[in-house]
Amino acid sequence: MGFKFYSLIIIFFMFSVVSAANLDVKVLEKNEVIITELDKTNATFKLNITNLESVDDEFQIYSLVSIGMYPKEFFAIKRGETITLEISAVPFKEILRDKRGIYAFEYQIKGKKTGFFKDTLAIKILDVKDAVSVSIEDIPLNATKTKLTVINKEDINIKNLKIITKSDFFEFSKTFDLGKKESKVLDIPIILEDRVSAGEYDVEIIYELNNKKSSSALILQYLEASGISVFENTEGFIVKKTEIRKTNEGNVPALAKISIRKNILTRLFTIYSDKPVIQRSGVFVDYSWEKEIGVGESYTVNVTTNYTFPFIIILLVVIVGFFVSFLATGKLSVHKGVSFVRTRGGEFALKINLRVKARSNLKNIVISDRIPGHAKLFNKFGIPPHRIDEHSRKIEWDINQLNAGEERVFSYIIYSKINIVGSFELPAASVSFEHDGKRQHTLSNKTHFAAETTEN
């Protein structure tokens, strides 16, 4: 038993001494990246190997850890000589299936005469979704497109890469080549049928290479923007209906505010589709509404002011007024006429006639007329007036009594030294009288005179 143990120790010691080949190995170049979806799944290295042994020898390179090393053939290096050797490292299928990222492995260079040299190399095994970086710009409100940026992070060419993107905003696909460390920027059209709220949205990224697919996800920001549109429409006259609608055109919830003002009278005849907040300010009353509305939502307030009742009251007042006037006119009529008068001095002069006719027995009649401001009263009358007020420019006649059918005519002359051109209008005369113990009033017609240019 002891003999076997010591024999194994001696053999192991001898093997260790034999395996220590004196080589100097430097890595000059390396293409260590392997993308699993590509047909070519090997890494390449360029080694600078110097034989520091005292003898010429032939060497072979290999690995014992699931990596195939090429070339398999022996290569000769004379003593003291340096050669450059290009090798390939091809991972076994289970390594490609199970390992990702940096994978370091031991390799050996075995000489026929000098023994073994051991060192470590590393390869980088990646899926294409890890070899490239994909980003999408944030989307503002009402944008029609956004930008997709694809960056090849590795020192390897990728041909016929297809990128497919899917989100609530778009579906897009593009096939292209990516060189080493190359980046591409692509425009993605936005197709948004419905309004959506601002915030974060998932985007699915699908990578297709050599009919092999993988996927990843990223977050897209739909940027906040607020905006409220206003629609207002008013219809009707007696029943006045106003619709006020505010719509959230943004992509975040917004506060819709509606306000109107009514006076203390119109407020009595107004109703609202929603209960308002009321504030009084003097003779005005302010009504306001506030409501938070979501994206694409609207808030509508209908205001109806019904003037039917006040319109009926006003109409009745007008009818009563016309009726009273008709009754007054029915008891006494006044007609005012005007005619041109020629004067010796060439002044502009008019003769005014007031024809008063009673249709009932009347008492205490007062006929009143006004003299225009630019005219003077000529001191000659058909029936002299009882009062002339120069300050108010009023002229009046009193009649104690008129019997039904009785008629009186009053006349006076006005003149002016100012040339009158165009239409000369005279106001209506007024008459007050007593009938059955009640005082009543009526007016004459208005009259005018079309004047031509006159000379002083």
For each residue, the residues with C-beta under 8 A, 3 or more apart:
1: 4 5
2: 5 6
3: 6 7
4: 1 7 8
5: 1 2 8 9
6: 2 3 9 10
7: 3 4 10 11
8: 4 5 11 12
9: 5 6 12 13
10: 6 7 13 14
11: 7 8 14 15
12: 8 9 15 16
13: 9 10 16 17
14: 10 11 17 18
15: 11 12 18 19
16: 12 13 19 20
17: 13 14 20 115
18: 14 15 115 116
19: 15 16 115 116 118
20: 16 17 115 116
21: 53 109 110 111 114 115 116 117
22: 51 52 53 114
23: 49 50 51 52 53 59 109 117
24: 49 50 52
25: 47 48 49 50 109 117 119
26: 47 48
27: 30 45 46 47 48 121
28: 46 47 48 84
29: 44 45 46
30: 27 43 44 45 46
31: 43 44 45 155 156
32: 43 45 121 122 123 124
33: 43 123 124 126 131 154 155 156
34: 38 41 42 43 91 96 123 124 125 126
35: 38 41 126 127 128 131 154 156 158 209
36: 41 96 125 126 127 128 212
37: 127 128 207 209 210 212 214
38: 34 35 41 158 209 210
39: 210
40:
41: 34 35 36 38 90 91 96
42: 34 70 88 89 90 91
43: 30 31 32 33 34 88 89 123 124
44: 29 30 31 86 87 88 89
45: 27 29 30 31 32 86 87 88 89 121
46: 27 28 29 30 84 85 86 87
47: 25 26 27 28 84 85 86 87
48: 25 26 27 28 82 83 84
49: 23 24 25 59 77 82 83 84 85 109
50: 23 24 25 77 80 81 82
51: 22 23 56 57 77 78 79 80 81 82
52: 22 23 24 80
53: 21 22 23 57 79 111 113 114
54: 79
55: 79 113 114
56: 51 76 77 78 79
57: 51 53 76 77 79 111 112 113 114
58: 74 75 76 77 111 112
59: 23 49 74 75 76 77 109 110 111 112 117
60: 72 73 74 75 109 110
61: 69 71 85 87 107 108 109 110
62: 69 72 107 108 110
63: 66 67 68 69 89 105 106 107 108
64: 106 108
65: 105 106
66: 63 91 92 94 95 105
67: 63 89 90 91 92 95 105 107 123
68: 63 89 90 91 92
69: 61 62 63 72 87 88 89 90 107
70: 42 87 88 90
71: 61 75 87
72: 60 62 69
73: 60
74: 58 59 60 112
75: 58 59 60 71 83 85
76: 56 57 58 59
77: 49 50 51 56 57 58 59 81 82 83
78: 51 56 81
79: 51 53 54 55 56 57
80: 50 51 52
81: 50 51 77 78
82: 48 49 50 51 77
83: 48 49 75 77
84: 28 46 47 48 49
85: 46 47 49 61 75
86: 44 45 46 47
87: 44 45 46 47 61 69 70 71
88: 42 43 44 45 69 70
89: 42 43 44 45 63 67 68 69 105 107 121 123
90: 41 42 67 68 69 70
91: 34 41 42 66 67 68 95 96 99 103 123 125
92: 66 67 68 95 96
93: 96 97
94: 66 97 98
95: 66 67 91 92 98 99 103 125
96: 34 36 41 91 92 93 99 125
97: 93 94
98: 94 95
99: 91 95 96 103 125
100: 125 126 127 130
101: 124 125 126
102: 122 123 124
103: 91 95 99 122 123 124 125
104: 120 121 122
105: 63 65 66 67 89 120 121 122 123
106: 63 64 65 118 119 120
107: 61 62 63 67 69 89 118 119 120 121
108: 61 62 63 64 116 117 118
109: 21 23 25 49 59 60 61 116 117
110: 21 59 60 61 62 115 116 117
111: 21 53 57 58 59 114 115 116 117
112: 57 58 59 74
113: 53 55 57
114: 21 22 53 55 57 111
115: 17 18 19 20 21 110 111
116: 18 19 20 21 108 109 110 111
117: 21 23 25 59 108 109 110 111
118: 19 106 107 108
119: 25 106 107
120: 104 105 106 107
121: 27 32 45 89 104 105 107
122: 32 102 103 104 105
123: 32 33 34 43 67 89 91 102 103 105
124: 32 33 34 43 101 102 103 154
125: 34 36 91 95 96 99 100 101 103
126: 33 34 35 36 100 101 130 131 154
127: 35 36 37 100 130 131 207 214
128: 35 36 37 131 132 158 161 207 209 214
129: 132 205 207 214 215 216
130: 100 126 127
131: 33 35 126 127 128 152 153 154 156 158
132: 128 129 150 151 152 153 158 161 178 207
133: 149 150 151 153
134: 148 149 150 151 163 205 216 218
135: 148 149 218
136: 146 147 148 149 165 188 203 218 220
137: 146 147 149
138: 146 220 221 222 223
139: 143 146 169 190 220 221 222 223
140: 143 223 225
141: 198 223 224 225 227 250 251
142: 225
143: 139 140 146 190
144: 189 190
145: 187 188 189 190
146: 136 137 138 139 143 169 170 187 188 190
147: 136 137 185 186 187 188
148: 134 135 136 163 165 172 185 186 187 188
149: 133 134 135 136 137 183 184 185 186
150: 132 133 134 163 176 178 183 184 186
151: 132 133 134 182 183
152: 131 132 156 158 178 179 180 181 182 183
153: 131 132 133 181
154: 33 35 124 126 131 180 181
155: 31 33 180 181
156: 31 33 35 131 152 180
157: 177 178 179 180
158: 35 38 128 131 132 152 161 177 178 209
159: 177
160: 175 177 209 210
161: 128 132 158 175 176 177 178 207 208 209
162: 173 174 175 207 208 209
163: 134 148 150 173 174 175 176 186 205 206 207 208
164: 171 172 173 205 206 208
165: 136 148 170 171 172 173 188 203 204 205 206
166: 170 171 203 204 206
167: 170 171 201 202 203 204 220
168: 192 196 201
169: 139 146 190 191 192 201 220 222
170: 146 165 166 167 188 189 190 191
171: 164 165 166 167 191
172: 148 164 165 186 188 189
173: 162 163 164 165
174: 162 163 186
175: 160 161 162 163
176: 150 161 163 184
177: 157 158 159 160 161
178: 132 150 152 157 158 161 182 184
179: 152 157 182
180: 152 154 155 156 157
181: 152 153 154 155
182: 151 152 178 179
183: 149 150 151 152
184: 149 150 176 178
185: 147 148 149
186: 147 148 149 150 163 172 174
187: 145 146 147 148
188: 136 145 146 147 148 165 170 172
189: 144 145 170 172
190: 139 143 144 145 146 169 170
191: 169 170 171
192: 168 169 195 196
193:
194: 296
195: 192 251 295 296
196: 168 192 201 222 251 295
197: 222 251 252 253 294 295
198: 141 222 223 224 225 250 251 252
199: 221 222
200: 219 220 221 222
201: 167 168 169 196 219 220 221 222
202: 167 217 218 219 220
203: 136 165 166 167 217 218 219 220
204: 165 166 167 215 217
205: 129 134 163 164 165 215 216 217 218
206: 163 164 165 166 213 214 215
207: 37 127 128 129 132 161 162 163 213 214 215 216
208: 161 162 163 164 211 212 213
209: 35 37 38 128 158 160 161 162 212
210: 37 38 39 160
211: 208
212: 36 37 208 209
213: 206 207 208
214: 37 127 128 129 206 207
215: 129 204 205 206 207
216: 129 134 205 207
217: 202 203 204 205
218: 134 135 136 202 203 205
219: 200 201 202 203
220: 136 138 139 167 169 200 201 202 203
221: 138 139 199 200 201
222: 138 139 169 196 197 198 199 200 201 251
223: 138 139 140 141 198
224: 141 198 250 251 252
225: 140 141 142 198 250 251 252
226: 248 250 252 254
227: 141 248 249 250 254
228: 246 247 248 249 250 254 256
229: 246 247 249
230: 244 245 246
231: 243 244 245 246 247
232: 242 243 244 245
233: 242 243
234: 240 241 242 243
235: 240 241
236: 239 240 241
237: 240 307
238: 306 307 308 311
239: 236 304 305 306 307 308
240: 234 235 236 237 304 305 306 307
241: 234 235 236 302 303 304
242: 232 233 234 260 302 303 304 305
243: 231 232 233 234 300 301 302 303
244: 230 231 232 258 260 300 301 302 303
245: 230 231 232 298 299 300 301
246: 228 229 230 231 256 257 258 293 298 299 300
247: 228 229 231 293 296 297 298
248: 226 227 228 253 254 256 293 294 295 296 297 298
249: 227 228 229
250: 141 198 224 225 226 227 228 254 295
251: 141 195 196 197 198 222 224 225 295
252: 197 198 224 225 226 295
253: 197 248 292 293 294 295
254: 226 227 228 248 250 292 293
255: 290 291 292 293
256: 228 246 248 289 290 291 292 293 299
257: 246 288 289 290
258: 244 246 288 289 290 299 301
259: 286 287 288 289
260: 242 244 286 287 303
261: 284 285 286 287
262: 266 267 270 284 285 287 305
263: 266 267 283 284 285
264: 267 268 283 284 285
265: 268 269 310
266: 262 263 269 270 305
267: 262 263 264 270 285
268: 264 265
269: 265 266 305 306 307 309 310
270: 262 266 267 303 304 305 306
271: 303 304 306
272: 275 276 287 301 302 303 304
273: 300 301 302 303
274: 289 301
275: 272
276: 272 287 288 289 301
277: 287 288 289 290
278: 285 286 287
279: 285 286 288
280: 284 285 286
281: 284 285 286
282:
283: 263 264
284: 261 262 263 264 280 281
285: 261 262 263 264 267 278 279 280 281
286: 259 260 261 278 279 280 281
287: 259 260 261 262 272 276 277 278
288: 257 258 259 276 277 279
289: 256 257 258 259 274 276 277 299 301
290: 255 256 257 258 277
291: 255 256 299
292: 253 254 255 256
293: 246 247 248 253 254 255 256 297 298 299
294: 197 248 253 297
295: 195 196 197 248 250 251 252 253
296: 194 195 247 248
297: 247 248 293 294
298: 245 246 247 248 293
299: 245 246 256 258 289 291 293
300: 243 244 245 246 273
301: 243 244 245 258 272 273 274 276 289
302: 241 242 243 244 272 273
303: 241 242 243 244 260 270 271 272 273
304: 239 240 241 242 270 271 272
305: 239 240 242 262 266 269 270
306: 238 239 240 269 270 271 309
307: 237 238 239 240 269 310 311
308: 238 239 311 312
309: 269 306 312 313
310: 265 269 307 313 314
311: 238 307 308 314 315
312: 308 309 315 316
313: 309 310 316 317
314: 310 311 317 318
315: 311 312 318 319
316: 312 313 319 320
317: 313 314 320 321
318: 314 315 321 322
319: 315 316 322 323
320: 316 317 323 324
321: 317 318 324 325
322: 318 319 325 326
323: 319 320 326 327
324: 320 321 327 328
325: 321 322 328 329 442
326: 322 323 329 330
327: 323 324 330 331 440
328: 324 325 331 332 440 441 442
329: 325 326 332 333 442
330: 326 327 359
331: 327 328 358 359 360 362 433 435 440 442
332: 328 329 356 357 358 359 360 362 365 402 431 433 442
333: 329 356 357 359 442
334: 354 355 356 367 429 431 442 443 444 445
335: 354 355 444 445
336: 352 353 354 355 369 426 428 429 444 445 446 447
337: 352 353 355 447
338: 350 351 352 353 426 447 448 449
339: 350 351 353
340: 349 350 351 449
341: 349 350 351 413 415
342: 349
343: 346 347 349 415
344:
345: 456
346: 343 454 455 456
347: 343 415 416 417 456
348: 415 416 417 418 419 420 451 454
349: 340 341 342 343 378 413 414 415 416
350: 338 339 340 341 375 413 414 415 424 426 449
351: 338 339 340 341 411 412 413
352: 336 337 338 369 411 412 413 414 426
353: 336 337 338 339 409 410 411
354: 334 335 336 367 369 409 410 411 429 444
355: 334 335 336 337 407 408 409
356: 332 333 334 365 367 399 402 407 408 409 410 431
357: 332 333 405 406 407 408
358: 331 332 361 362 365 402 403 404 405 406 407
359: 330 331 332 333 404 405
360: 331 332 404 435
361: 358 401 402 403 404 435
362: 331 332 358 365 401 402 433 434 435
363: 400 401 433 434 435
364: 398 400 433 434
365: 332 356 358 362 398 399 400 401 402 431 432 433
366: 396 397 398 399 431 432 433
367: 334 354 356 396 397 399 410 429 430 431
368: 394 395 396 429 430 431 432
369: 336 352 354 394 395 396 427 429 430
370: 392 393 394 395 427
371: 375 376 377 393 394 395 414
372: 375 393 414 424 426 427
373: 393
374: 416 418
375: 350 371 372 414 415 416
376: 371 414 415 416
377: 371 388 395 412 413 414
378: 349 412 413 414 415
379:
380: 412 413
381: 384 385 410 411 412
382: 409 410 411 412
383: 397 408 409 410 411
384: 381
385: 381 388 395 396 397 410 412
386: 396 397 398
387: 394 395 396
388: 377 385 394 395 396
389: 392 393 394 395 396
390: 393
391:
392: 370 389
393: 370 371 372 373 389 390
394: 368 369 370 371 387 388 389
395: 368 369 370 371 377 385 387 388 389 412
396: 366 367 368 369 385 386 387 388 389
397: 366 367 383 385 386 410
398: 364 365 366 386
399: 356 365 366 367 402 408
400: 363 364 365
401: 361 362 363 365
402: 332 356 358 361 362 365 399 406 408 433
403: 358 361 406
404: 358 359 360 361
405: 357 358 359
406: 357 358 402 403
407: 355 356 357 358
408: 355 356 357 383 399 402
409: 353 354 355 356 382 383
410: 353 354 356 367 381 382 383 385 397
411: 351 352 353 354 381 382 383
412: 351 352 377 378 380 381 382 385 395
413: 341 349 350 351 352 377 378 380
414: 349 350 352 371 372 375 376 377 378
415: 341 343 347 348 349 350 375 376 378
416: 347 348 349 374 375 376 420
417: 347 348 456
418: 348 374
419: 348 453 454 455 456
420: 348 416 424 451 454
421: 451 452 453
422: 450 451
423: 448 449 450 451
424: 350 372 420 448 449 450 451
425: 446 447 448
426: 336 338 350 352 372 446 447 448 449
427: 369 370 372 446
428: 336 443 444 445 446
429: 334 336 354 367 368 369 443 444
430: 367 368 369 441 442 443 444
431: 332 334 356 365 366 367 368 441 442 443 444
432: 365 366 368 439 440 441
433: 331 332 362 363 364 365 366 402 439 440
434: 362 363 364 437 438 439 440
435: 331 360 361 362 363 438 440
436:
437: 434
438: 434 435
439: 432 433 434
440: 327 328 331 432 433 434 435
441: 328 430 431 432
442: 325 328 329 331 332 333 334 430 431
443: 334 428 429 430 431
444: 334 335 336 354 428 429 430 431
445: 334 335 336 428
446: 336 425 426 427 428
447: 336 337 338 425 426
448: 338 423 424 425 426
449: 338 340 350 423 424 426
450: 422 423 424
451: 348 420 421 422 423 424 454
452: 421
453: 419 421
454: 346 348 419 420 451
455: 346 419
456: 345 346 347 417 419
